[in-house]
Amino acid sequence: MYRDRADAENRIKELKADFGLDAFNMGDFWATEAALAVAMLAYNLMSLFRQFVMRNRVQHTLSTLHGLVLAIGGRWHGSPGNSRLMLSVPRRKRAWFAGLWANAEGPPAWST
């Protein structure tokens, strides 16, 4: 019975460490509730990102995802009728990064 809940402790640690839910009391009940709702929304969006884009069996923490995927510099390259986002992904990671976003086109095909 405990096996199904075993990862819950790791998720609680992640919420405290990466999303700042260890001390976010705003002094007002409704402000604290709003902060909790925003933090839980952010956590759920990152969880969906991990499941449907990353598609790894290993559930990386937010700090790991930040270094791998989210902290990438870029700029808009705009010309009339043609706007593009130019990302500064290192050459050794470009194929992996392009494949990562190709993963988001369809549902994952996991076999359990």
Number of C-alpha atoms within 10 A of each C-alpha: 5 6 7 7 8 10 10 11 10 11 14 12 14 18 18 14 14 14 17 12 17 12 7 13 13 12 8 8 10 10 13 14 13 12 16 17 12 12 16 15 12 13 18 12 12 17 17 13 14 19 17 18 20 21 18 11 9 9 14 16 18 19 13 12 16 12 10 13 12 11 10 12 9 11 10 10 10 11 8 5 5 7 10 10 10 12 12 11 16 10 9 8 11 13 11 11 15 11 13 16 12 11 14 15 10 9 11 13 7 8 4 3
